[in-house]
Amino acid sequence: MTNTHKFNLLAATIGAILLTGCGDAETTLIEKDPIEVTEDEHDHDDDSTDDEYTIDSMGRLAVLSAESNVATIFDLDDGDQLDTFILIHTSNTLTSSADYRFAVIASRAQDYVGFIDGGMWREDHTAHLHDYEQSPAMSDFEVTGSSPTHILSHDGQMAVFFDGNADAGTPASVNVVTDTQISSQADPLPTLNYTINMHGVAEPRGEYLLATVRRDDTENTSVAKVLPDQVGVYHLHDDVYEQEQVLDVLCPDLHGAAQNEDYVVFGCTDGVLVAHEHDDEYEAAKIANIDVLDGSRIGTLYGHKESDSLIGIASGHGGGEAILIDVNPALGTMEALPWQPVSGANPVSYAFSHEGDAFLVLDNQGFLNVLEAHEEDGGLHWELHDRLDITEEDVSTMPEGMSFSMTVAQNGHDVYISDPIAQHILQIDLETLTITGDIELDFAPQSVTWLGIAESDHDHE
């Protein structure tokens, strides 16, 4: 039976350890001494451990204002506002770089992708892991191209797909960048250049890139001709990706992609295309849509390297309730997720938990829905595990064009949810599903993203 927990924010605030933020856009930067230990300060003898070089921190939070072209960085250890940054453009999206050091600011209309250094990162010095902490800073590095739209990360690589522009005769392209390349302002970046524009997507996998292919309009099976309908496999040579293979399974109206440890999945009108490496080549198969989709298609996908399932999102007919689909590429199956929303609820944000054992759905009624998978009949089956009400406000007062948003910490069990109505950000412990912190703002947040030093497999050894 599903339990619904409602929390009084005042009581939670009194009873929890608070992350209190000043929220003042004029606040002076809180300078912190960089934690940088040089190699010659240590003997690196056999008794040395990673503890000598690692930082114990909850990380930082980048917050994009919905009211102005300003991004703010908060310290999650004490809730202090570290700095604010006036952005070049007024219409932006926010995400994190592949290894969570940088906040990625993208403006599709202005052909711009820029970066804010969150100030925390880790380097592998072979004998030990070495962590660094310094003040946030705006990076001079930019990635430019025509209409940056889909930005996807996997295993330390971030792929930026530029759609191009038909009216200007500008073809699509892809840049792949790592945090190290951003910090060193690498030039040139690994690049895939097309000869035609398209609303496409690319998934990086080491020295390979799986990216969309838009065929000639006379052959293209997509209804919207700007959409691709095939997937190509590209191999990096020097700084250029060269096509080695085109998968032989068509994917009409291709939109959305995600991957886990073994599979890359793309959304199509008639199902999902599954790509899998075998004997140094990629094989493709199609998982056909199930009846519950009833003409809707999966256009957004979420994956996690530790999860056998990928979660597909299909919009309901006429903009109705979203349909969540468990896609299991290893078994070649689809299954609808009965996430049982409260009345009138529709999802506004999705994410896997840090360890991939839960899938989070934040809805427009202010509920964080936690789905968990269990083993049954040789496969995973997802069900609603619990639900948390994160707001005491009347959700009908949500400012036009705004919504709740969330980000998942990559070094623990915390998720952070921004509330434009109450103008604050809540910290939620996923293990106990309780509100444990509150950062007050003096502006309505548009989106948030976690930055910091992600927990890695090495941390468990």
Beta strands, then each sheet from edge to edge (+ up, - down):
strand 1: 4-6
strand 2: 60-65
strand 3: 70-75
strand 4: 81-86
strand 5: 93-96
strand 6: 102-107
strand 7: 112-117
strand 8: 120-124
strand 9: 129-133
strand 10: 137-144
strand 11: 148-154
strand 12: 157-162
strand 13: 173-177
strand 14: 191-193
strand 15: 202-205
strand 16: 208-213
strand 17: 230-237
strand 18: 240-246
strand 19: 257-259
strand 20: 263-268
strand 21: 271-278
strand 22: 281-288
strand 23: 298-302
strand 24: 310-314
strand 25: 323-328
strand 26: 333-336
strand 27: 347-352
strand 28: 358-363
strand 29: 367-376
strand 30: 379-389
strand 31: 405-408
strand 32: 414-419
strand 33: 424-429
strand 34: 434-440
strand 35: 445-451
sheet 1: 1+ 30+ 29- 28+ 27-
sheet 2: 4+ 3- 2+ 35-
sheet 3: 5+ 6- 7+ 10-
sheet 4: 8+ 9-
sheet 5: 11+ 12- 13+ 14-
sheet 6: 15+ 16- 17+ 18-
sheet 7: 19+ 20- 21+ 22-
sheet 8: 23+ 24- 25+ 26-
sheet 9: 31+ 32- 33+ 34-
end
